[in-house]
Amino acid sequence: MSASVKQPAFVVEVPYTTSPKMTRYEGPLIDPNPEPRYLDAKRRELDLLGPELFAQSDTPQT
């Protein structure tokens, strides 16, 4: 008879963490040479949403 070793239900072979690793971005805020396909995608997105994307109200919303 072989002795069976009971394994835990969830075995983590490689330790890991869920804490974020944030670093400060040092690059430019605006890309001076954006890719045309990015601009086309944004144009299509704005055309799809139309004026519903933007709103203005004289009364504050709570």
N, C-alpha and C positions, 0 to 999 in steps of 0.2 A: 504494500500500500504506500502510495506517495502522499506526503503531507502537503496539503494545499495551503498556500499563503494567501490570505485575504487582502486584496488590493483596495485602496480607497476608491470611492465612486468617481472622483474627478482627479486625475493625476496631472500635475503641472510639471513637465520635464524641464522647462526653461523658466526661470523666475522672470516676472514682468511686473510693471507698475502701471497704474492708470492715471498717475499724476501728470499734468501737462508740462511740457518742456517749452517754455516760451522764450523767444529771443527778440530783441528790439530790431525792427526793420530799419535798415540804414539806406535803402534805395530811394530813388526819386518817387514823388507822389503821383506824377503823371508820366506815362510813357511817351517820350517825344516822337517815337516812330511806331505807333500801334499797327498791328497786322490788319490788312484790309478785311480778312474774313471775320475778325473780331468786330470791326466797325459795322460790317454788313449784318452780322448776327444781332448787334444792338439796335440797328436801324429797324430790322424786322420785328424785334421785340417791342420797340416803341410804337411801331405801326399797328401791331396786334392789339396792344392795350389802349392806344389812342388817348383821348382826353381823360379817361377814367383813371389813368395813372397819376394824374396831377389833380390836386384839389386845393381850394382856398375857402376859408370860413371866417366870417367876421366875429363869430362867437367862439370862445375857447371850448374845446372838447374835454370832458373829464372822463 
